[in-house]
Amino acid sequence: MKKVKSLVLAGLLAFAPALGMNGHALAQDNAVAAAPAADNAAAPAESANAAAPAAEAAPAATVAAPPRMKPTEGVGMPKPGEFTLQEQFTSTGHTARWLHDVMLLPLIFAISIFVLILMIYAMWKFRRSANPIPSKTAHNTMIEVIWTVLPVVILLVVAVPSIGLLADQYKPAPKDAVVVKVTGYQWYWGYEYPDNGIPEFVSNMLPEDKAKANGEPYLLAPDNRLVLPAGRPIKLIITGADVIHAFAVPSLWVKMDAVPGRLNEKSFTIDKPGVYYGQCSELCGARHGFMPIAIEALPPAQFDQWVLSQGGKPAGAAAAEKTADAAPAAPAADKKI
């Protein structure tokens, strides 16, 4: 019996290493089988983490610029046979045209006719044949009072709206105005949008054939227009790079000298969308007459689209960034011990 027990124990001892190795192999097989599942579970997270930098690195989709606006005949440009001011599309322009057409022109016409009638009457009444003996009258108190007081009253009547218009023309722009830096060069214009992040681009006159192909007036049509929003306040910062120029758009009642080393400011709001033409109005050299200006006033939504198409930031995004930059940093929360 003792021999049988010894043989059984010897057999068990002989097979023990093999059983241990098989158990270890089985554990390894289970771990290997579980590994693909763990890898598959981790794969979406890894791919998501890898996709995040790729999405950040990918450039934003390019926004198409709105189509180039066609000019309207007689709007923002001179009309054939026109003898008064161009039709105006700003508040100051409306006031100036009213002052010119309704007050000053009739007043000038009436005074001129009155003086002409007085001259004709004096020449006929006091001619030599009718008055062989000249009058000895030295003065007439009533007439002298009238011709002193009446001109003063007329000047006061004209001064009140004139001073108001002058003040409106130099009223500072509001904080939310669209800011454009305008630089006059010999002989073209440069436009920059600092708040929107659009670098300077230049504007040169189009050749006659290209201007006619675009349906634009020759000598007034440039290749790149100054794009502005209609209905929003605008602030132009105007300077010159070499000599004195003048940025002038008659239909918007805009005219400001571009002086080297000096920043002049002009603010206005365009009433409605359209294309408005102007020129340099200061004798600046040989090609002074070939520095046209074209302002393309777009609806606000289309202007924001144009800003995005130029790689810039619309007004809302730019204002938010300014506010974020100007806001003071929040104090760190106190830690409780």
KEVEXLUM-265069 format. One record per atom (N, C-alpha, C, CB): residue in three letters; x, y, z. Coordinates in steps of 0.1 Angstrom, whole numbers, plus 5000, padded with zeros to 4 digits. Glycine has a CB too. Layout:
N
ALAXYZ/...
***
This chain:
337
MET500849885000/MET500050005000/MET500950135000/MET499150005012/LYS501950125008/LYS502850235008/LYS503550254995/LYS503950215019/LYS503750144988/LYS504350164974/LYS503450234965/LYS504850024969/VAL502050204966/VAL501150264957/VAL501050414959/VAL499750194958/LYS500950444972/LYS500950594976/LYS502150664971/LYS500750614990/SER503250604972/SER504550664967/SER504550684952/SER505750584971/LEU503950584945/LEU503950604930/LEU502950714926/LEU503450464923/VAL501850724933/VAL500850834930/VAL501450974933/VAL499550814938/LEU502150984944/LEU502751114947/LEU503851144937/LEU503351114961/ALA504651044933/ALA505651074924/ALA505051114910/ALA506550944921/GLY503951054906/GLY503251104894/GLY502751244894/GLY502151004890/LEU502151274906/LEU501651414908/LEU502751514907/LEU500851424921/LEU503851474914/LEU505051574914/LEU505551584900/LEU506051524923/ALA505451474892/ALA506051484878/ALA505151574869/ALA506151344872/PHE503851564871/PHE502951644862/PHE502651794868/PHE501551574861/ALA503051824880/ALA502851954885/ALA503452074877/ALA503351964899/PRO504652064872/PRO505252174864/PRO504452194851/PRO506652154860/ALA503952094845/ALA503252104833/ALA501852174835/ALA502951964826/LEU501252134846/LEU499952204849/LEU500152344852/LEU499252134861/GLY501252384860/GLY501452524863/GLY501752604850/GLY502652534872/MET502452544841/MET502752614828/MET501552634820/MET503852544820/ASN500652534820/ASN499352544812/ASN498452654818/ASN498652414812/GLY498452664832/GLY497652774838/GLY498152914835/GLY497552754853/HIS499552924835/HIS500153054831/HIS499853084816/HIS501653054834/ALA499952984808/ALA499653014794/ALA498253054791/ALA499952884785/LEU497252984799/LEU495853024798/LEU495653164802/LEU495052924806/ALA496353214813/ALA496153354817/ALA496753444807/ALA496953374830/GLN497853404801/GLN498353494790/GLN497453494778/GLN499753434785/ASP496853384775/ASP495853384763/ASP494653474766/ASP495453244760/ASN494153464779/ASN493053554782/ASN493453704782/ASN492553524796/ALA494653734786/ALA495153874785/ALA495253914771/ALA496453894792/VAL495853824762/VAL495953864748/VAL494553884742/VAL496753754740/ALA493653804745/ALA492253814740/ALA491653944744/ALA491453694744/ALA491953984757/ALA491354104762/ALA491954234756/ALA491354114777/ALA493254214752/ALA493954334747/ALA493354394735/ALA495454294744/PRO492954314724/PRO492354384713/PRO491054454716/PRO491954274702/ALA490254404726/ALA489054474730/ALA489454614736/ALA488254394739/ALA490554604745/ALA490954734751/ALA491454824740/ALA492054704761/ASP492254774731/ASP492754854720/ASP491654924712/ASP493754774711/ASN490654834709/ASN489554884701/ASN488754994709/ASN488554774697/ALA488654974722/ALA487955084730/ALA488755204730/ALA487755034744/ALA490155194731/ALA490955314732/ALA491155384718/ALA492355284737/ALA490855304707/ALA491155364694/ALA490255484691/ALA490855254683/PRO488955484694/PRO488155604691/PRO488755724698/PRO486755584695/ALA489155704711/ALA489655824719/ALA490955874713/ALA489855784734/GLU491855784709/GLU493055824703/GLU492855894689/GLU494055704700/SER491855844681/SER491655904669/SER490956034670/SER490755814660/ALA490156044681/ALA489556184684/ALA490556284688/ALA488456174695/ASN491556234696/ASN492656324700/ASN493456364689/ASN493456264711/ALA493656274680/ALA494456304668/ALA493756394658/ALA494956174661/ALA492456374658/ALA491656464648/ALA491556604653/ALA490256404647/ALA491556624667/ALA491456764672/ALA492556854667/ALA491456754687/PRO493856814668/PRO494856904662/PRO494756924647/PRO496256854665/ALA494256814640/ALA494156824626/ALA493056924623/ALA493856694620/ALA491956924631/ALA490857024628/ALA491357164631/ALA489656984637/GLU492157174642/GLU492657314645/GLU493657364634/GLU493357314658/ALA494457264628/ALA495457304618/ALA494757334605/ALA496457194617/ALA493557274602/ALA492957294589/ALA492557434588/ALA491757194588/PRO492757504576/PRO492357644575/PRO490857654574/PRO492957704562/ALA490357774578/ALA488957794577/ALA488457804563/ALA488557924585/ALA487157764561/ALA486657764547/ALA486657914541/ALA485257714547/THR487057924529/THR487158054523/THR485758104520/THR488058044510/VAL485558234524/VAL484258294521/VAL484358374508/VAL483758384533/ALA483358354499/ALA483358414487/ALA482958564489/ALA482458344477/ALA483558654482/ALA483258794482/ALA481958814475/ALA484358884476/PRO481058914479/PRO479858944472/PRO480158994458/PRO478959044480/PRO479358984449/PRO479559024435/PRO479859174434/PRO478458994425/ARG480659224425/ARG480959364424/ARG479659444420/ARG482059394413/MET479359544428/MET478059614425/MET478159704413/MET477759704438/LYS477159694405/LYS477059784393/LYS476559924397/LYS476059724383/PRO477160024391/PRO476760164394/PRO475460194388/PRO477760264389/THR474760284394/THR473460334389/THR473660474382/THR472360354401/GLU473160484370/GLU473360604362/GLU472760724370/GLU472760584348/GLY473660824372/GLY473160944378/GLY473260944393/GLY471860974374/VAL473560834399/VAL473660824414/VAL475160804418/VAL472860704419/GLY475560904426/GLY476960894430/GLY477960944420/GLY477360754434/MET477461004409/MET478361054398/MET477661184392/MET478560944388/PRO478361264385/PRO477761374378/PRO476761334368/PRO478861464372/LYS475761424366/LYS474761404355/LYS474961494344/LYS473261414361/PRO474661454332/PRO474761554321/PRO473861674322/PRO474461484307/GLY474461794321/GLY473661914322/GLY473361954336/GLY472361904314/GLU473961894346/GLU473761924360/GLU474362054363/GLU474261814369/PHE473662144370/PHE474162274374/PHE474162304389/PHE473462384367/THR473562204396/THR473562224411/THR474362114417/THR472162214416/LEU474362094430/LEU475061994437/LEU474561854433/LEU475062014452/GLN475461754434/GLN474961614432/GLN473961574442/GLN476161524431/GLU473161484439/GLU472161424449/GLU472961364460/GLU471261314442/GLN472561394473/GLN473261364485/GLN472761234491/GLN473261484494/PHE473661164498/PHE473261034504/PHE473861024519/PHE473760924496/THR474061144525/THR474461144539/THR473661264546/THR475961174541/SER473561254559/SER472761354566/SER473361494564/SER472661324581/THR474661514565/THR475261644563/THR475061684548/THR476761644567/GLY475161594539/GLY474861624525/GLY473561684523/GLY475161504516/HIS472461624529/HIS471161674527/HIS471061814533/HIS470161574535/THR471661834544/THR471561974550/THR472262074541/THR472161974564/ALA473462034536/ALA474262124528/ALA473562154515/ALA475662064525/ARG472862054509/ARG472162084496/ARG470962174499/ARG471761954489/TRP470262144510/TRP469162234513/TRP469562374515/TRP468362184526/LEU470662394523/LEU471162524525/LEU471562594512/LEU472362524534/HIS472162514503/HIS472562574490/HIS471462604481/HIS473562474483/ASP470562504479/ASP469462524469/ASP468262604474/ASP468962384465/VAL467962594487/VAL466662654492/VAL466962794498/VAL466062564503/MET468162814504/MET468462934511/MET469363024503/MET468962914524/LEU470562974500/LEU471563064495/LEU471363104480/LEU472962994495/LEU470963014471/LEU470763044457/LEU469563144456/LEU470462924449/PRO468463124462/PRO467363224461/PRO467763364466/PRO466063184467/LEU468463354478/LEU468963484484/LEU469863554475/LEU469563454498/ILE470863484470/ILE471863554461/ILE471163604448/ILE472963454456/PHE470163524443/PHE469463574431/PHE468663694434/PHE468563464426/ALA467963694446/ALA467163814449/ALA467963944451/ALA466263784462/ILE469063924458/ILE469964044461/ILE470564094447/ILE471064004470/SER470964004439/SER471464044426/SER470464124417/SER472063924418/ILE469264074417/ILE468164134409/ILE467864274416/ILE466864054409/PHE467764274429/PHE467464404436/PHE468564514433/PHE467364384451/VAL469864474434/VAL470964564431/VAL470864614416/VAL472264504434/LEU470564514407/LEU470564554393/LEU469364654391/LEU470264424384/ILE468264634397/ILE467164724395/ILE467464864401/ILE465864674402/LEU468164864412/LEU468564994418/LEU469565064409/LEU469264974432/MET470464994403/MET471465054394/MET470765114382/MET472564954389/ILE469865034376/ILE469165084364/ILE468265204367/ILE468264974358/TYR467565204379/TYR466765314383/TYR467665434385/TYR465965284396/ALA468765424392/ALA469665544395/ALA470165594382/ALA470765504404/MET470565514372/MET471065564359/MET469965634352/MET471665454351/TRP468765584353/TRP467665654345/TRP467165784352/TRP466465564343/LYS466965774365/LYS466365884373/LYS467365994374/LYS466065834387/PHE468665974376/PHE469566074379/PHE470566104367/PHE470366044391/ARG470066074355/ARG470866104343/ARG470966254341/ARG470266044330/ARG471966304333/ARG472266444332/ARG471066514325/ARG473566464324/SER470466454315/SER469366524308/SER468166554317/SER468966454296/ALA467966464326/ALA466766474336/ALA467166564348/ALA466266344340/ASN468466574351/ASN468866644363/ASN470066734359/ASN469266544374/PRO469766844352/PRO470866934348/PRO471566994361/PRO470367044339/ILE470767014372/ILE471367064384/ILE471466944394/ILE470567184390/PRO472566904398/PRO472666784407/PRO472066814420/PRO474166744409/SER471566714427/SER470966724440/SER472166754450/SER470166604444/LYS471766834461/LYS472766864471/LYS472566774483/LYS472567004475/THR471766674482/THR471466584494/THR472766504498/THR470366484490/ALA473166514510/ALA474366454515/ALA474166304520/ALA474966534526/HIS472966294527/HIS472666154533/HIS471266154536/HIS473566124545/ASN470766024538/ASN469365994542/ASN469465894554/ASN468465944530/THR469065944565/THR469165864577/THR468465724576/THR468665934590/MET467165734571/MET466365604570/MET467065504561/MET464965634566/ILE467465554550/ILE468165464540/ILE469465404546/ILE468465534527/GLU470165484553/GLU471465434558/GLU471165334569/GLU472265554564/VAL470165354577/VAL469765254588/VAL469365124581/VAL468665304597/ILE468565134571/ILE468065014564/ILE469264934558/ILE467065044553/TRP470065004550/TRP471164924544/TRP472264884553/TRP471665004532/THR472164924566/THR473064864576/THR472464754583/THR473464974586/VAL471264764587/VAL470564664595/VAL470164544587/VAL469364714602/LEU469664564575/LEU469164454566/LEU470264354563/LEU468564504553/PRO471464394559/PRO472564294557/PRO472864214569/PRO473764364551/VAL472864284581/VAL473164214593/VAL472164104596/VAL473264314605/VAL470864134594/VAL469864034596/VAL469963914586/VAL468464104594/ILE470263954574/ILE470463844564/ILE471663754568/ILE470763904550/LEU472763814572/LEU473863734576/LEU473563644588/LEU475063824579/LEU472763694598/LEU472363614609/LEU471563494605/LEU471663704620/VAL470663524596/VAL469763414591/VAL470563304584/VAL468663464581/VAL471563344577/VAL472463244570/VAL473363174580/VAL473163314558/ALA473763254590/ALA474863194599/ALA474363084607/ALA475363304608/VAL473063084611/VAL472562984621/VAL472662844614/VAL471063014624/PRO472062814603/PRO472262684597/PRO473662654592/PRO471262664585/SER474362754588/SER475762734584/SER476662684595/SER476362864578/ILE476562744607/ILE477362704618/ILE476962554623/ILE477162794630/GLY475662534622/GLY475162394626/GLY475762294616/GLY473662384625/LEU475762324603/LEU476362234593/LEU477862214596/LEU476062284579/LEU478562324599/LEU479962314601/LEU480262224613/LEU480562454604/ALA479462234624/ALA479562154636/ALA479362004632/ALA478662194647/ASP478261974624/ASP477961844621/ASP479061774613/ASP476661834613/GLN479761854604/GLN480761794596/GLN481961754603/GLN481261904585/TYR482261804615/TYR483361764623/TYR482961694636/TYR484161894626/LYS481761644636/LYS481361574648/LYS482161444649/LYS479761544648/PRO482661404661/PRO483461284662/PRO482561154659/PRO484061274676/ALA483261054654/ALA482560934651/ALA482260854664/ALA483360844641/PRO481160774664/PRO480960694676/PRO481960584677/PRO479460634676/LYS481960514689/LYS482960414691/LYS482760284683/LYS482860364706/ASP481560264678/ASP481260144670/ASP481460174655/ASP479960084673/ALA482060284651/ALA482160314637/ALA483160224630/ALA482660464636/VAL482960204617/VAL483960124609/VAL485060214606/VAL483260074596/VAL486260174610/VAL487460264608/VAL488260214596/VAL488360254621/VAL488560314587/VAL489460284575/VAL490460394575/VAL488560284562/LYS491760354573/LYS492860444571/LYS493060464556/LYS494160394577/VAL492960594551/VAL493060624537/VAL494360704535/VAL491860714532/THR495260654526/THR496560714524/THR496660754509/THR497660614528/GLY496960874507/GLY497160924493/GLY498560914489/GLY496661074492/TYR498860854477/TYR500160834471/TYR500160904458/TYR500460684470/GLN501360924452/GLN501460974439/GLN501560854429/GLN502761064437/TRP500460814422/TRP499160884422/TRP498160774423/TRP499060974409/TYR497860724435/TYR496760624437/TYR496460634452/TYR497260484433/TRP495460554456/TRP494960554470/TRP495260424476/TRP493560584471/GLY495560424490/GLY495660294497/GLY494660294508/GLY497060284503/TYR494060174511/TYR492960164521/TYR493360044530/TYR491660134514/GLU493160074543/GLU493459974553/GLU492359974564/GLU494860004560/TYR492059854569/TYR490959834579/TYR491559784592/TYR489859744574/PRO492059874600/PRO492859824612/PRO492059744622/PRO493459944619/ASP490759784624/ASP489959714634/ASP489459584629/ASP488759804638/ASN489359564616/ASN488959434610/ASN490059344606/ASN488059464598/GLY491359394608/GLY492459304604/GLY492759294590/GLY492259174610/ILE492359384581/ILE492559384567/ILE493759474564/ILE491259424559/PRO494859424558/PRO495959504555/PRO495759594543/PRO497259424553/GLU496659694541/GLU496459794531/GLU496459734517/GLU497459904532/PHE495459774509/PHE495459744494/PHE495359874487/PHE494359644491/VAL495859874474/VAL495860004467/VAL494760004456/VAL497260024460/SER494460124452/SER493360144442/SER493960234431/SER492160204449/ASN493960184419/ASN494460254407/ASN493360264397/ASN495660174401/MET493460364388/MET492460394378/MET492460284368/MET492660534372/LEU491260244363/LEU491060144353/LEU491360204339/LEU489660084354/PRO491960134330/PRO492060184316/PRO490660194310/PRO492860084307/GLU490560274300/GLU489260304294/GLU488460184290/GLU489360404282/ASP489160084283/ASP488459974278/ASP487859884290/ASP489359884270/LYS488559874301/LYS488059794312/LYS486959864320/LYS489259764322/ALA487059994320/ALA486060074327/ALA484760064319/ALA486460224328/LYS484760074306/LYS483560054298/LYS483059914298/LYS483860094283/ALA483959814299/ALA483459674300/ALA482759654313/ALA484659584299/ASN483159724324/ASN482459714337/ASN481259794338/ASN483459744348/GLY480959874327/GLY479859964328/GLY480060084337/GLY478559894332/GLU481260134339/GLU481560234348/GLU482160364340/GLU482660194359/PRO481960484346/PRO482460604339/PRO484060604339/PRO481960724346/TYR484560624327/TYR486060634326/TYR486560764334/TYR486460644311/LEU487660744339/LEU488360844347/LEU487860854362/LEU488260984341/LEU486760784364/LEU486260774378/LEU486260634384/LEU484760824378/ALA486560534375/ALA486560394380/ALA487860334383/ALA485860304368/PRO488160294396/PRO489360224399/PRO489260074399/PRO489860274413/ASP490360004400/ASP490359864400/ASP489859814414/ASP491759804397/ASN490259864425/ASN489859824438/ASN489059934445/ASN491059784447/ARG487859904449/ARG486960014455/ARG487160014470/ARG485559984451/LEU486860124476/LEU486760134491/LEU485360084495/LEU486960284496/VAL485359964501/VAL484059894504/VAL483659934519/VAL484259744503/LEU482459984520/LEU481960034533/LEU480559984535/LEU481960194534/PRO480059984547/PRO478659944549/PRO477760064549/PRO478559874563/ALA476560034543/ALA475460144544/ALA474760134557/ALA474560124531/GLY474460244562/GLY473660244575/GLY474460234587/GLY472660134574/ARG475760214586/ARG476660214598/ARG477560334598/ARG477460084598/PRO477860394610/PRO478760504611/PRO480160464606/PRO478860564625/ILE480860554599/ILE482160534593/ILE483060644597/ILE482060524577/LYS484360604601/LYS485360704604/LYS486560674595/LYS485760684619/LEU486860774587/LEU488060774578/LEU489160844585/LEU487760834564/ILE490360784586/ILE491560844590/ILE492460874578/ILE492360754601/ILE492560994574/ILE493161034561/ILE494561094563/ILE492161134553/THR495461054555/THR496861104555/THR497461094541/THR497761034565/GLY498561154539/GLY499361154527/GLY500661094529/GLY499461294520/ALA501161024519/ALA502560954520/ALA503661044514/ALA502460824513/ASP503361134505/ASP504361214498/ASP504061364497/ASP504561154484/VAL502961394491/VAL502561534490/VAL501161544495/VAL502661584475/ILE500561664494/ILE499161694499/ILE498261644488/ILE498961834503/HIS497361554492/HIS496161514483/HIS494961554490/HIS496261354481/ALA493761524484/ALA492461554490/ALA491461444486/ALA491961694486/PHE490961384497/PHE489961274494/PHE488561334494/PHE490061164506/ALA487961334482/ALA486661404480/ALA485661314473/ALA486861534472/VAL484461304478/VAL483361224472/VAL482161324473/VAL483061084479/PRO481761394462/PRO480761494463/PRO479461454468/PRO480661564450/SER478961334463/SER477561284466/SER477461244481/SER477261174457/LEU478561224488/LEU478561194502/LEU478961314511/LEU479461074505/TRP479161434505/TRP479561554512/TRP480861524520/TRP478461604521/VAL481761454513/VAL483061424520/VAL484161484512/VAL483261264520/LYS484961564519/LYS486161624514/LYS487161654525/LYS485861754505/MET488361594524/MET489361614535/MET490761604529/MET489161514547/ASP491561694533/ASP492961694528/ASP493761584534/ASP493661824532/ALA494561524526/ALA495461414530/ALA496861474531/ALA495461284520/VAL497361504543/VAL498561584545/VAL499661484551/VAL498361704555/PRO500861484545/PRO501861394550/PRO502261434565/PRO503161404542/GLY502361334573/GLY502661354587/GLY501561394596/GLY503761454588/ARG500361394591/ARG499161444598/ARG498061344596/ARG498761584595/LEU497261314606/LEU496061234605/LEU494761314606/LEU496061114616/ASN494061334595/ASN492761404595/ASN491661304596/ASN492661494583/GLU490561344602/GLU489461254605/GLU488161304598/GLU489261234620/LYS487461214592/LYS486161244586/LYS485161134590/LYS486261264571/SER483961174595/SER482961074599/SER481661104591/SER482761064614/PHE480960994588/PHE479661004581/PHE478960874581/PHE479861054566/THR477760874576/THR476960744575/THR476260754562/THR475960734587/ILE476460654553/ILE475860644540/ILE474360594541/ILE476660554531/ASP473460664535/ASP472060634536/ASP471660504530/ASP471260744530/LYS472160474518/LYS471660344511/LYS472860294503/LYS470460374503/PRO472760154500/PRO473760094492/PRO473860164478/PRO473459944490/GLY475060154473/GLY475360214459/GLY476860234457/GLY474560344458/VAL477160284445/VAL478560314442/VAL478660464440/VAL478960234428/TYR479560524448/TYR479760664448/TYR481160704444/TYR479360724463/TYR481260794435/TYR482560824428/TYR483060964433/TYR482460824413/GLY484360974433/GLY485061094437/GLY486461104431/GLY485161114452/GLN487161204434/GLN488561224429/GLN489361294439/GLN488561294415/CYS490761294436/CYS491661374444/CYS491361524440/CYS493161344442/SER491161604450/SER490761744448/SER491861844452/SER489461774455/GLU493061804453/GLU494161884456/GLU495261864445/GLU494761864470/LEU495761974439/LEU496761964428/LEU497961894434/LEU497062104422/CYS498261774430/CYS499261694437/CYS500361644427/CYS498661574443/GLY500361684415/GLY501361644406/GLY500861614392/GLY502161534411/ALA501761554384/ALA501461534370/ALA500261444367/ALA502661464363/ARG499961344376/ARG498861264374/ARG497761284384/ARG499261114375/HIS497561414388/HIS496561454398/HIS495161414393/HIS496661604400/GLY494961434380/GLY493561404375/GLY493261254373/GLY493361474362/PHE494161164377/PHE494061024375/PHE494060944388/PHE495060974365/MET493461004398/MET493360944412/MET491960924415/MET494161024422/PRO491160844408/PRO489760834411/PRO489460764425/PRO488960764400/ILE488260784430/ILE487860724442/ILE486460654439/ILE487760824454/ALA486260534443/ALA484960474442/ALA484660404455/ALA484960364430/ILE483560444462/ILE483060384474/ILE481960294471/ILE482660494485/GLU482060164474/GLU480960064472/GLU480360044486/GLU481559934466/ALA479160104487/ALA478360084500/ALA477559964499/ALA477560214503/LEU477759864508/LEU477059744508/LEU476059734519/LEU478059624508/PRO475059654518/PRO474259624530/PRO475159564541/PRO473059534527/PRO474859584554/PRO475659534565/PRO476059394564/PRO475059564578/ALA475059304561/ALA475359164560/ALA476359134549/ALA474159084558/GLN476259194537/GLN477159174526/GLN478559234529/GLN476659234513/PHE478559344537/PHE479859404541/PHE480659304550/PHE479659534548/ASP479959244560/ASP480559144568/ASP481059024560/ASP479559094579/GLN480358984550/GLN480758884541/GLN482058924533/GLN479658844531/TRP482059044529/TRP483259094522/TRP484459094531/TRP483059234516/VAL484259134544/VAL485359144554/VAL485958994556/VAL484859194567/LEU485058904557/LEU485458764558/LEU486258714546/LEU484358664561/SER485758754534/SER486458714522/SER487858774521/SER485658754510/GLN488158884528/GLN489458944527/GLN490358894539/GLN489359094528/GLY489858794546/GLY490558734557/GLY490458824570/GLY492058724554/GLY489558914571/GLY489358994582/GLY488258944592/GLY489059134578/LYS487959024602/LYS486958994612/LYS485859094612/LYS487658984626/PRO484659044612/PRO483459144612/PRO483459224624/PRO482159064610/ALA482559324624/ALA482559424635/ALA482359354648/ALA481559524632/GLY481359264649/GLY481059194662/GLY482259124668/GLY479959104660/ALA482959044659/ALA484058964664/ALA485259064668/ALA484558874653/ALA485459164660/ALA486559254664/ALA486259334677/ALA486759364653/ALA484959374679/ALA484559444691/ALA484759344703/ALA483159494691/ALA484359214701/ALA484459124712/ALA485959104716/ALA483858984709/GLU486859094706/GLU488259074709/GLU488759204717/GLU489059054696/LYS488359324712/LYS488759444719/LYS488359444734/LYS488259564712/THR487059404736/THR486559404750/THR487359294758/THR485059364750/ALA487559184752/ALA488359084760/ALA489759124763/ALA488358954751/ASP490359194753/ASP491759244756/ASP491759354767/ASP492359294743/ALA490659434767/ALA490659554776/ALA490159504790/ALA489759654771/ALA489459394791/ALA488959354804/ALA490059314813/ALA487959234802/PRO490059354826/PRO491059314835/PRO490959164839/PRO491059394848/ALA492059104842/ALA492058964845/ALA491358934859/ALA493558904846/ALA490558834859/ALA489858804871/ALA490758754882/ALA488758694868/PRO490558804895/PRO491458754906/PRO491258614909/PRO491258834919/ALA492358544913/ALA492358404916/ALA491458374928/ALA493758344918/ALA490758264928/ALA489858234940/ALA490758194952/ALA488858114936/ASP490358244964/ASP491058204976/ASP490858064979/ASP490558294988/LYS491958004983/LYS491957854986/LYS491757845001/LYS493257784982/LYS490857755005/LYS490557725019/LYS491457625024/LYS489057685021/ILE492057645035/ILE492957555041/ILE492257465051/ILE494157625048/
***
